[in-house]
Amino acid sequence: MSNTVSSPLYAAIDLGSNSFHMLIVRHVDGSVQTMAKIKRKVRLANGLDKNNQLSQEAMQRGWDCLSLFAERLQDIPPTNIRIVGTAALRSATNVETFLSKANQILGHSIEVISGEEEAATIYKGVAHTSGGLGRRLVVDIGGASTELIIGKEFEAQALVSLSMGCVTWLDNYFHDRQLTQSNFDTAILAAKATLEPILTKYSQLGWDVCVGASGTVQALQEIMLAQGMDEIITLSKLKRLKKQAMMASHLEELEIDGLTLERALVFPSGLSILIAIFESLNIESMTLAGGALREGLAYEMIGEMRQSNIRQRTVSSVQKRYQVDTLYAEQVANVALELLEQCGGLSWVPETQAAFLLQSAAELHEIGLSIDFKKGGEHGAYLLQHLDLPGFTRAQKHFLAELTRRYREQLTSLPEQHALSSQSSKRLLRLLRLSVLLTHRREAILQPEFSIHSEGDILTLTIDPTWLQKNPLTQAELEIEANRQSDIGWPLVIAE
């Protein structure tokens, strides 16, 4: 009989104004693994009357949902459970009536958190799961509130929770179910008025990257990908989707490629709020965050996950799971970064994220070997495309997958991707392939002295001739590689 003890489970429950969510995870090998996600559309905010009293029907929908959640909580240690309520429950004047029965159903206490605490926890969820260098602006549009946070690494520097959300904006500005220019304009202007008090502070602080952490942003990204666009959200794309929405005269007739029926009802109101945020704060682009409130709750329960390097934590976890030779992976990464530096660094590949993407690809290029040697690149690409990789965006995962697919032998051009420019991605692939060849003997002390010179896309790799004479197989492979790269228009010369 095995004496192995399974990893403990953690449950984070978010009683939102539109939906109730349960996230169940476990901590394994330095990473957080999702075991279950359960979501029910409860529409609590829709049940608030003009006196902010929750209707009996809305409370019953909530209690019915929590009866389902309660089953999954039975076998989770009480210390590993966190349940919070947000804007609708903050507003409800009869919240105690709801909580009394809800706590009884769950067997655990629900904590109704303040708007500021909600914003701070959302930021932690984003910080633990999303990439991006420098200062980030986080936007989370909920059912009855919208949180905006500016922070760096794990520290929030400004946070606010505003009383506007996709459910309340639906009730206030699309109550007639008409998708008219007038309704959209009124909803956008109202959102801008709500944003007005924070504009000066947030504009002065500034940010380097902007991420959205809400169902609205996720729905937008799914629509854009379904319509053949990339994952980057811009104001022009938002306005294009607004035009598509207005092609339907009534909300119930709304049909947009990629928009689910579940999300359709609150899509126009959420879209209006996001357009107002983009225009008021002059946001150039936004990507989808890897996590938000529930992830923030989960990560904060797992003490050893706090305040660590997210990307390195992710890479180390994947290496351990797929039995990667970490010393060799580090050797390949060091050579790849040295080649990049000698080629000119940022002057040759100008994107700031390029170096860490090259390093990550080098550290993970052999994960497919745990499945099969012959198709190791294909297996590695599949894993990187589909694994949950906190700290990396969807586009970056796709780029790592395509780099890993081509790290050895047959060389083909990279497909269209949106992590780096086509020129930069091509250049990183070339360096990864060379670093794998130069470290062929898998010991740093046995690799050759080398230097590389770049003139645009023309590369000249110089290697100690004595070493080449002693390593004829590597010499032959380098010559084959020079031919492969040159044949597809990437000139490479091996010099002695």
Residue pairs with C-beta under 8 A, 6 or more apart in sequence:
6 26
7 26
7 27
7 28
8 26
8 27
8 76
8 77
8 80
9 24
9 25
9 26
9 35
9 75
9 76
9 77
9 80
10 24
10 25
10 26
10 27
10 76
10 80
10 81
10 298
10 301
10 302
11 22
11 23
11 24
11 72
11 73
11 76
11 80
11 81
11 82
12 22
12 23
12 25
12 82
12 83
12 294
12 295
12 297
12 298
12 301
13 20
13 21
13 22
13 23
13 69
13 81
13 82
13 83
13 84
13 294
14 20
14 21
14 23
14 84
14 86
14 293
14 294
14 297
15 42
15 44
15 62
15 83
15 84
15 85
15 86
15 89
15 102
15 110
16 42
16 44
16 86
16 87
16 88
16 142
16 143
17 44
17 45
17 86
17 87
17 88
17 142
17 143
17 144
17 145
17 165
17 167
17 168
18 41
18 42
18 43
18 44
18 45
18 142
18 143
18 144
18 165
18 166
18 167
18 215
18 266
19 39
19 40
19 41
19 42
19 143
19 215
20 39
20 40
20 42
20 62
20 65
20 66
20 69
21 37
21 38
21 39
21 294
22 36
22 37
22 38
22 39
22 69
22 72
22 294
23 34
23 36
23 37
23 294
23 295
23 297
23 298
24 34
24 35
24 36
24 37
24 38
24 72
24 76
25 32
25 33
25 34
25 35
25 298
26 32
26 33
26 35
27 33
27 302
27 304
27 305
29 317
29 320
29 321
30 313
30 316
30 317
30 320
31 313
31 314
31 317
31 318
31 390
32 295
32 298
32 299
32 302
32 305
32 390
33 388
34 388
36 72
38 68
38 69
38 72
40 65
40 68
41 262
42 58
42 61
42 62
42 65
43 58
43 61
43 143
43 167
44 54
44 58
44 61
44 62
44 88
44 89
44 92
44 143
45 87
45 88
45 143
45 144
45 165
45 167
45 168
45 171
46 58
46 167
46 171
47 54
47 55
47 57
47 58
47 59
47 61
47 88
48 54
48 55
48 58
48 88
48 91
48 92
48 144
49 55
51 93
52 91
52 92
52 93
53 92
53 93
53 94
54 88
54 92
54 94
54 95
54 97
54 98
59 97
59 98
59 101
62 98
62 102
63 98
63 101
63 102
63 105
66 102
66 105
66 106
67 105
69 106
70 105
70 106
70 107
73 81
73 106
73 107
73 108
78 108
79 301
80 301
81 108
82 111
82 297
82 298
82 300
82 301
83 106
83 108
83 109
83 110
83 111
84 110
84 111
84 112
84 113
84 118
84 121
84 293
84 297
85 95
85 99
85 110
85 111
85 112
85 113
86 112
86 113
86 118
86 142
86 144
86 145
86 293
87 115
87 118
87 142
87 143
87 144
87 145
87 161
87 163
87 165
88 143
88 144
89 95
89 98
89 99
89 110
89 112
90 112
90 113
90 114
90 115
91 144
92 98
95 112
99 110
99 112
102 110
103 109
103 110
113 121
114 161
115 145
115 147
115 160
115 161
116 159
116 160
116 161
118 145
118 147
118 161
118 293
119 140
119 147
119 148
119 149
119 156
119 159
119 160
119 161
120 149
120 156
120 159
121 293
121 296
121 297
121 300
122 138
122 140
122 147
122 149
122 213
122 292
122 293
122 296
123 138
123 149
123 151
123 156
123 159
123 296
124 154
124 295
124 296
124 299
124 300
125 213
125 289
125 291
125 292
125 293
125 294
125 295
125 296
125 297
125 298
125 299
126 136
126 138
126 149
126 211
126 213
126 289
126 290
126 291
126 292
126 295
126 296
127 151
127 153
127 154
127 310
128 154
128 291
128 295
128 296
128 299
128 305
128 310
128 390
129 289
129 290
129 291
129 295
129 310
129 390
129 391
130 136
130 211
130 289
130 290
130 291
130 310
130 390
130 391
130 393
131 290
131 310
131 311
131 353
131 391
131 392
131 393
131 396
132 208
132 209
132 211
132 287
132 393
133 208
133 209
133 352
133 353
134 152
134 207
134 208
134 209
135 150
135 151
135 152
135 157
135 205
135 206
135 207
135 208
135 209
136 150
136 151
136 152
136 207
136 208
136 209
136 210
136 211
137 148
137 149
137 150
137 202
137 207
137 209
137 210
137 211
137 281
137 283
138 147
138 148
138 149
138 150
138 151
138 210
138 211
138 212
138 213
138 289
139 146
139 147
139 148
139 210
139 211
139 212
139 213
139 214
139 217
139 274
139 277
139 286
140 146
140 147
140 148
140 212
140 213
140 214
140 292
140 293
141 165
141 166
141 212
141 214
141 215
141 216
141 217
141 270
141 273
141 274
142 165
142 166
142 214
143 165
143 166
143 167
143 168
143 266
144 163
144 164
144 165
144 167
144 168
145 161
145 162
145 163
145 164
145 165
146 161
146 162
146 164
146 165
146 194
146 273
146 277
147 159
147 160
147 161
147 162
148 159
148 160
148 162
148 198
148 202
148 277
149 156
149 158
149 159
149 160
150 156
150 157
150 158
150 159
150 202
150 205
150 206
150 207
151 157
151 158
151 159
154 306
154 307
157 205
158 201
158 202
158 205
160 198
162 194
162 195
162 198
163 194
164 190
164 191
164 194
164 273
165 273
166 215
166 216
166 266
166 267
166 269
166 270
166 273
167 266
167 269
169 187
169 190
169 191
169 269
169 270
169 272
169 273
170 265
170 266
170 268
170 269
172 187
172 190
173 183
173 186
173 187
173 190
173 269
173 272
174 183
174 187
174 251
174 268
174 269
176 183
177 250
177 251
177 252
178 249
178 250
178 251
179 245
179 246
179 248
179 249
179 250
179 251
179 254
179 268
180 246
181 246
183 268
184 242
184 245
184 246
184 268
184 272
187 268
187 269
187 272
187 273
188 272
188 275
188 276
188 279
189 276
191 272
191 273
191 275
191 276
191 277
192 276
192 279
192 280
195 276
195 277
195 280
195 281
196 280
199 280
199 281
202 281
203 281
203 282
209 287
210 283
210 284
210 285
210 286
210 287
211 286
211 287
211 288
211 289
212 218
212 220
212 233
212 274
212 286
212 287
212 288
212 289
213 288
213 289
213 291
213 292
213 293
214 270
214 292
215 263
215 270
216 266
216 267
216 270
216 271
216 273
216 274
217 233
217 274
217 286
217 288
217 289
218 288
219 259
219 260
219 263
219 267
219 270
220 233
220 237
220 238
220 241
220 271
220 274
221 231
221 233
221 288
222 258
222 259
222 260
223 241
223 256
223 257
223 258
223 259
224 230
224 231
224 233
224 237
224 258
225 231
225 258
226 257
226 258
227 257
227 258
229 237
230 395
230 418
231 287
231 288
231 393
231 394
231 395
231 418
232 285
232 286
232 287
232 395
232 418
233 274
233 285
233 286
233 287
233 288
234 284
234 285
234 286
235 275
235 278
235 279
235 283
238 271
238 274
238 275
238 278
239 275
241 256
241 271
242 268
242 271
242 272
242 275
244 256
245 254
245 256
245 267
245 268
245 271
248 254
248 255
251 264
251 265
251 268
254 264
254 267
254 268
256 264
256 267
259 267
277 283
278 286
287 393
287 394
287 395
288 393
288 394
290 390
290 391
290 393
291 390
299 305
299 306
300 306
305 313
310 390
310 391
311 356
311 360
311 391
311 392
313 390
313 391
314 389
314 390
314 391
314 392
315 360
315 363
315 364
316 326
318 324
318 364
318 367
318 383
318 387
318 389
319 326
319 329
319 363
319 364
319 367
322 367
322 370
322 383
323 370
324 363
324 364
324 366
324 367
324 370
325 366
325 442
326 363
328 366
328 439
328 442
329 362
329 363
329 364
329 365
329 366
330 363
331 439
331 442
331 443
331 444
331 447
332 362
332 363
332 365
332 432
332 435
332 436
332 439
333 358
333 359
333 362
333 363
333 435
334 444
335 362
335 435
335 438
335 439
335 447
336 358
336 359
336 361
336 362
336 431
336 432
336 434
336 435
337 355
337 358
337 359
339 431
339 434
339 435
339 452
340 348
340 349
340 354
340 355
340 358
340 428
340 431
342 451
342 452
342 453
342 454
343 349
343 427
343 431
343 452
343 453
343 454
343 459
344 454
345 355
346 352
346 354
348 427
348 454
349 355
349 420
349 424
349 427
349 428
350 424
351 420
351 421
351 424
353 396
353 419
353 420
354 420
354 424
354 428
357 396
357 399
357 400
357 403
357 419
357 420
357 428
358 428
358 431
358 432
360 392
360 400
361 400
361 403
361 404
361 407
361 428
361 432
362 432
362 435
364 380
364 384
364 400
364 404
365 380
365 403
365 404
365 407
365 432
365 436
366 376
366 380
367 379
367 380
367 383
367 384
367 404
368 375
368 376
368 377
368 378
368 379
368 380
368 381
368 382
368 383
368 404
369 376
369 379
369 380
371 379
372 379
376 408
377 404
377 405
377 406
377 407
377 408
377 409
378 405
380 401
380 404
380 405
380 407
381 401
381 402
381 404
381 405
382 401
384 397
384 400
384 401
384 404
385 397
385 398
385 401
387 397
389 397
389 400
392 400
393 419
395 417
395 418
395 419
396 419
398 417
398 418
398 419
399 417
399 419
399 420
399 425
402 414
402 415
402 417
402 425
403 414
403 425
403 428
403 429
403 432
406 412
406 414
406 429
406 433
407 432
407 433
407 436
408 433
408 436
411 433
411 481
411 484
411 485
411 488
412 488
413 426
413 488
414 422
414 425
414 426
414 429
416 422
417 425
419 425
420 428
423 457
426 457
426 490
427 457
430 459
430 485
430 490
430 492
433 481
433 485
434 452
434 461
434 481
437 474
437 477
437 478
437 481
438 447
438 448
438 450
438 474
439 447
440 471
440 473
440 474
440 477
441 447
441 471
441 474
448 463
448 464
448 467
448 468
448 471
448 474
449 463
449 464
449 467
450 461
450 462
450 463
450 464
451 461
451 462
452 459
452 460
452 461
452 462
453 459
453 460
453 462
454 460
457 489
457 490
457 491
458 491
458 493
459 485
459 490
459 491
459 492
459 493
460 492
460 493
460 495
461 478
461 492
461 493
461 494
461 495
462 495
462 496
463 478
463 494
463 495
463 496
464 496
465 496
468 474
468 475
468 496
469 475
478 494
479 494
481 492
482 492
482 493
482 494
485 491
485 492
486 492
